[in-house]
Amino acid sequence: MVYVVALDEGTSSTRALVLNCETGVIEYEHQIQLDSIFPNEGWVEMCPDLIYEKTLESMDAVVEKALQGGISLADIKGVGLTNQRETTVVWDAITGKPFYNAIVWLDNRTVGTVKQLIARTPSNSATEFQEAVGLPLSPYFSAVKLRWLYDNVSEVRAASDEILKFGTIDSWLIWRLTQDEGKGGVHVTDVTNASRTMLMNLKTLQWDEEICEFFGFSPKILPEIRSSGEVYGYMAHGLLKGKPIAGCLGDQQAALFGQECFGVGEAKCTYGTGCFMLSNTGHDIVQSSHGLLTTVAYKLGRDAPVYALEGAVAIGGEVVRWLRDNLNLISSSGEIEELSRQVESTHDVYFVPAFSGLYAPYWDPSARGAIVGLTAYANKNHIARAALEAVCFQVCEILKAMDADSGIKLQTLRTDGGMTKNRLFLQLQADILGIPVECRGTSAEATALGAGMVAAKALGIWNVKKLPGESISYLPSICEQEQNKRLTRWKEAVERCRGWAK
């Protein structure tokens, strides 16, 4: 048997899996929680050094489990990496030390920066570069965060182009994991992560010089763009020292791959901190007219790139964490299902968790969260159920936008991520979408699975014909009239939240 280790660095945790390349079975897993830093309202940061340390610790821990279970180091052929996207790191090429904390994708501090950038565009529009890069000007994307760092961190501004290195989390981790004593690491990214920066041209798959100039960045500070499946470098640290890093994808693209959405029109939704629905558009770059993003799904070695349409929701599972940590409504994430089952409906309570604005299809950074429809009858059970339904409604709006852009009505939605452990949630999602929702036994690990699969394919050792795990389908249990009624009320609640922070 041969194996790869898949590293999955997310917003709330980092974990490592040992994947059997003959059977597709995840043999061992180790997960370590990560904390975010909230220095100001709307600001979200993480410590880059801690991200690296916990990723290495997680990897060594899972390798140790594998060794104890009888797998030898010689059987582990390489490493695949997947990561939270857009999160931005800048560091010193000589010392390897970050100039500032990582600015997380959820961070909303750059609203003012976005307004300034829009005012400088010839069209005075957030969509000025969307045809080239697939993304609107938004606090969400890396280029805007990097512009803020230049404008507000003197050390970044003072660093020469030869010293300053920029990257998303994949670039940072590959740099550190391949950084040997006295030598700098490999400074690369893959096409999926690069497509989330606002700086990569979707047609050429290279940094767009005109857009880099608009933002005021030298291409010298940017990583080299490579495919999603190839050898980038070799591990310089830990128990896997000397093993190749052979796969790299942004987390949502990795989940699309792990869900085997290889056909045009096949789609998945990942329910993590946020929610992200991707639909495979094949080799065609499909521009959205309904608030979606155009992105690279994956590129395997020299093969032609595969593209996708994406809808992004800022607050998915994060709303459950908020109920737990901020309101103390529950003591563990799993309790929300039990609470929600205590009532048959929300009793017309709607929860819009626009904590950092609204992403697709609204792209409104001025929106703020609200719970509407409260009466003296409402209690914590109604709020818990409304929180679950909020995630479902946001995904529903994305699905309708995706149907409109593609001209093809999605028949089934494949799901993955931590929230898919909640059966009531999946039933609510099927009810609100009006189509079957499918969840495979390995769905919770789809992101890491995708990274491992790509690395194994790049190394020529993936021999799995069919992934293990049976799928469970959740069918809609309410009529179309009731679906439309609830969606209309949701949209009314959303309108009450918009423009609040202006």
N, C-alpha and C positions, 0 to 999 in steps of 0.2 A: 504494500500500500504506500502511496505517496500523498503528501499533505501540503497545504499552504496555510500561513497564518494571515487572517484578515484583521486589520486594525480599523476600528470604527470610532472616530473622534467626533463626538457630538457636542451640543450646547450644554447638556445636563450631565453627561457622563462620557467616559472613554472606555472602550472594551476591546477585547481581543478574542478571536475564535480560531480554533484549529479545524480546518475543513478537509474532509476526506475527498480527494480528487477522483476516486474510483466509484464512490457510492453517493456523493453529494451530502453525506451526513455531517452535521456539525458535532464533532467529537468532544470538544472541551470549550469552555467559555470562562472569561473572567471580566468583571466590570467594576469600575471605580467611579464614584460620583464626583462631579466637578461643580464648583460654586462660581457664580457670576458676581461681579462687583457693580454696585449701583451708586456711583458717586454723586449724581444729581438726578433730578426728575427726567426721565426719558433716556438717560445714559445707561448703557450696558457694556461692561468691560470684562475681560478675563486676563489672567496672568499667562503670558506666552510660555515662560519657563515652566510653570506648573503644568500646563497642557502637555508639554514635551515629557516632563518627568513622569506624569501619571500614565501617559501613553506607553512609555518604555516599561514602567512598572507593570502595567496590565499585560503587555506582551510577554515579559519574562515570567509572570505568574502563570499564564496559560501554557507556556512552553514547559514550565516545571510540572504542571498537571499532566501534560502529555507524556513527558519523560517517565513520570511515576506510573503512568498507565501502560507503559511498554513501547511507546513510539520513540524512535531514536532521532537524534538531530539530523542524521543523514537522510531520514525519511521526509523531513520538512524542507521543501525545495525553494521556497521564497515567500515573499510578503506582498500583500495587496493592501491598499490604503483607501479609505473613504473618510470624508470630513464635512463638518458644517461649512457651508459656502459663504461667500461674501465677507466673512469676518476678516479683518485687515490687521496685518502685522508689519512693522518696519523695524529693521535691526541693523547693527553695525557689522559689516562684512569682515572686519578684522577681529573684533572681540566676540562676535556672535551674540552680543547682548541686545535685547530689544530697547528701542528708544522710548517706547510708551507701551502701555497695556494694549492688548488686542481689542479693537473696537468691534463689537459683536454685530452680526447682521441685524438684530432687533433694534439696535441703538437708533435713537431719533434726534440726536443733537445737531444733525446737519440740515435741519429744515431751512435755516437761514442761508446756509451755503447753497442749497438747491435753488432758492429764490434768486440769489446773485448769479448763479450759473445760467439759469433760464433767461434772465435779463440780458445776458451777453450773447445769446444765440441769435442768429439772423432772423429766425421765425418767432422769437420770444415764446417758445413752446417747449414743454417737457419732452416732446417726441422728436426733437431736432435730429437725434442720432439713432432713432429706433430702427430705421430700415437697415442701417449698417450693423448695429450691435444687438438688435432685438429687444432692447430695454429702454424704458423712459428714464429721464433724470429723476432720481428718487433717493431719499436717505438710505434706502435698502442696499445700494450697490457700492462696490469697493472703491471705485474711482472718486466718488464723493467723499468717502471717509478719508481717503488719502489726501485729498485737497484740504480737508479740515486739519489734518495733522501738519501739513505744510504751513497752514495759516496760523496755527495756534501752539505749536511745539517748537521752541527755538532750536533744540538739538536736531530736529529733523530738517529744519530750514538751513542750518549751518553745515550739515553733512554734505560732502561732495558726492557726485554721482557714482564715483568709484567705491565709496564707503557705504552709502545708503542702499539697503536691499528692501524691496517691497515684496510681499506675497500674501496669498490667502493661507489658510491653515495647512493645506497640503504642502505648499512651498516651504513653509516654516518647518514642518515636521521632517520633510525629506532632507532639507538642509541640515538640521540637527542630527538626524539619524545617520547621515553619511559624512558628518563632520569629524574627521580624524584629528588627532593632536597635531597642532601646527598647520593644519590645512583647512581651508574653507569647505563647506559642504557643496553638494550639487544644487544649483539654483534653477529649478524647473517647476512647471505646472503642467496640468493636462488641459485639453481643449474644453472639457466640461466646466472646470473651475474658472478658466480664463474667460469663458463666455458669460460669467457672472460679474465681471469687473466693470463692464461698460467700455472697455478699452480694446477688445478683440473684434476684428471684422469677421462676421459669420461666414463670408464667402472665402476669404483668403486664409482664415484660421491663424492670422498673425496680428500682432499689435497694429492698430490703425494709427499711423503717424499723425494724421490730421487731428484726430480726437485727442491723442496724447498731447499735442501742442495746445489744443483748446484748454485742457485741464492744467497745462503747465508742467508736465512730467517729461523727463528724459527717458527714452526707452532703455537706457543703460541700467536703470534701477529695477527693471522688470525681469521676471524669470523667463527662461526659454520655454516656449509652448511646445509640448510634445503630445503624442497620442495617449489614449487612456490605457493601452496595453502594450508595454514594452519595458525593457530593463532601463531604469533611470540611474541606478547606482547600487552600491552595496552597503549593507548594514555595517556601521563602524562601532556599534555599542550593543551591549546586552548578550543574551544567550544565542541569538541568531546572527552574531557578528560574521560577516563574510557572505551572508545570504543576499540574493538580489531582491530589490524592491521592483516589482514588475507590473503592478497595476495601480491606477490612481483615477478616481472619479469623485465628483461632488456627491454628497449623500443621496440626493434625490435621483440623480441619474443612476447611481449604483443600485438603488431600490428598483428602478425601472428594469434594469438588467436582471437583478435577482428575482423579479417577478416574471421574467421571461416574456416581456412585452416587446417581442421582436418584429411583430407585424404592424403594418400601417393601420392606425386607428385603435390599436390596443393601448389601454390606459391603466394607470394605477394611482392610488392616493396614499401617501404616507402621513400618518398621524403621530407626530412627535411634538416637540415644543411648539412648532407651527404645523400647518398642513400644506402639503404640496401635491398637486395633481399634475401628472405629465401624460401626454398622449403622443405616441410615436407618429411622426409625419414622414418617415423614411428619409430619402436623400433630398427631399424638397424643403426649402426654407419657407415656411408659411408665416406671413405677417398677420398679426391679429388686429381686428378692428373692434374688439369687444373687451379690451383691457387685459389681455393675456400677454405673456412673454414668449419670445422665440429664443430657443436655447439649443445647444448641442447636447444630444442624448448620449452619444459615445462615439469613439473612433478607435477601432482595433488595429494597431500597427499601421500598415500602409493601406488598409481598406478605406473606402470612401466614408466620410462622416455620416452619421445618422442624426437627424434633428428631431426636435419635439416642441410642442406647445406646452406652456406651463401656466398654471394658476397658483399663486402663492397666498397663503393666509398667515398673518403674523402670529396670531394667538390660537393655538390648537390645544394640545395637552397642557400648555402653560396656564390655561384658565383653571385647570384642576389643581396645579401647584399653588396658584394664587388663593384659591378657596382654602387650601390646607395651611399655607404659611402666613398669609396676610389676614385672613378672617378666622382661622382656626375652626372652620366649619367641619373639617374632617381631620383625622390624625394620620391617615395614609391615603394614597391615591386610589387604592382599591375600594375604599369605603363609599366612593361617590356612586357606584352602581347600586349598592344596597339602599342608600338614601333615596336615589331617584326612583327606585321601585316601590317606595312607600306611597307614591301618588300615581294616578293614571294619566295625568297630564300636568302641564305647567300652570293650568288655570289662567291662561292668557298672560303669563309673565314671560317677558323676553329679555335676554341678557346679551348685550352687544359688547364683547370684550376688546374694544378698540384702545387698548392700553398704550399702543405706540402708533396710533392712526390705523387706517384701513389699507390693506394691500389690494390685490385683484378682487373684483374688477374696478374698484373705485379709485385707488391710488390717491387717497386723501390723508395726508399726514396731520391735518388739523382736527380729525375726528378723535373723540375720546369715549371711553367706556361708559355704559349706563345699564341699569336694570330698570325696565319700564313695566307698567301694568300691575304694580304692587297694590294690594288691598290688605285689610286687616286679617283676611283669611290666609294670605300667603305665608309660608314658613320656609325653613331651610331646605325641605324636600323639594319644593317647587323651584327654588333657586338652583339647587344641584341639578335638577332635570333640565332647567333652562340653560345651564352652562353646557351640558352635553348637546342639547339641541342647537346651541349657538354654533358649535363646530360644524354640525351637520348642515345648517343653513348656509354657512360660508362656503362649504364645499359644493352645495347645490348651485349657488350662483356661479361658481367657476365652471361646473359641468354644463350649465346652460350656455355660457359664453363659449365653451369649447365646441359644443354642438353647432352653434351659430358660425363659428370661424371655419370649422372643418366641413360643414354641410353634411356630416354623418352623425346620426343620433347614437350615442354610446348605449350599448345593450347591457353590459355588465361592468361593474367597477371592481377591480382587484385592489385589495387593501393590505397595508402593513403598518408597522410601528406599534409603540407601546399601548396606545388606546384600543387596539384591536383585541386586547385581552378582555375588554368589557363587552359582553354579549348584548346587553341592553343597548349600548351605544350603537353597535352595528345594526341592530334592528331599527333603531330610530333613523339611522342613516338611510337604510333601504326605504323606509316609509317616506322620508322627505324627498329622496331622489326619484322614487317611483320606478326604480330598476333594481335587479338583484345586486347584492353586495357580496363579494366572494372573499373568503379569508382562508388561506392555506395554513396548515399546521406550523410551517416555518416562517410565517409572515412577519413575526416580531423580529426576525433576524434577516429580513430581505436585504437591508442596506449592506451589512457586512458580507452577506452571502454573495451579493453582486460584485463587491470588490475582490473577494476571493476567487470567484469564477473568472473574472477578467485576468487576474494575475496568473491563474493556472492555464488559461488559454494562451497567454503570451509566452509561457514557459513550455507549452506543448504537452501538458500533462493532464488536461481536463478530459476525462473519459466517461462522463455521466450521460446516460441516454435520457433519463427522466428523474427529475428531482423528487426526493421523498416527501411524504406528507399529503394527506387527503384534504381536499377543499370543502369548506362548509359554506353554503349559500344562504343568505338571509333575503327573504322575499318581501316585497311591500305588503303591508297588512291594512292599509287605508286606501280610500278611493282617491282618484285624481282631483275631485272637487275639494276634498279636505286638504290634500297636498297644496293646492293653489291658494287656499284660504290661509294656511299657516305661513306660506312664503310671502304672501302679500302683507300680513301683519309683521313679519320679520323686517321687510323692507321699510315699513313705516317706522319701526324702532330704529333702524339704521339712520334714517333721515334726521331723526331727533339728535343723533350723535355728531353729525357732520358739521364742520366749521366751528366746533366748540373752542378750539385753542387759537383761533385767529385773533 
